[in-house]
Amino acid sequence: MKLDDDIHNYYEHLVIERITQLGLDKEKSQDYLADLCCLALNQVPPRYIRYEVDMAFYLAPNEKLQMQMNVNNAIDKAIKFLDEQKKDRE
C-alpha cells in the first residue's frame, strides 16, 4: 500500500473548493495559493479518508457545515496574514 496514493486529508478538498469559489485560483500566483493552502490547512484538524464517497455517506450535514465554516475562517485568516506580509515587504 502506498499511503500517499490511498489516504488524504478531506480538508484539502474543502480548502481547494473554497479557493475556487473565491476565484483566487484565477487571480493569485501558484506560490500564493500554495502558501494559502498550507496556512489554512495548519489551522484545521486533519480528517483523513481513503475515498471521497466515505464522506458523502458518513458525514452528518451539521458536521460538514462546521467543517466548511472552519475552512472559511482559516482561509480568511490566511489571506489576511499573506496580505499583511506583502504590505510589510513593500
Protein Blocks (a to p, Z undefined) as FASTA:
>chain_A
ZZklmpccfklmmmmmmmmmnommmmpcfklmmmmmmmmmmmpccdddfblklmmmmmcf
klmmmmmmmmmmmmmmmmmmmmmmmmmmZZ
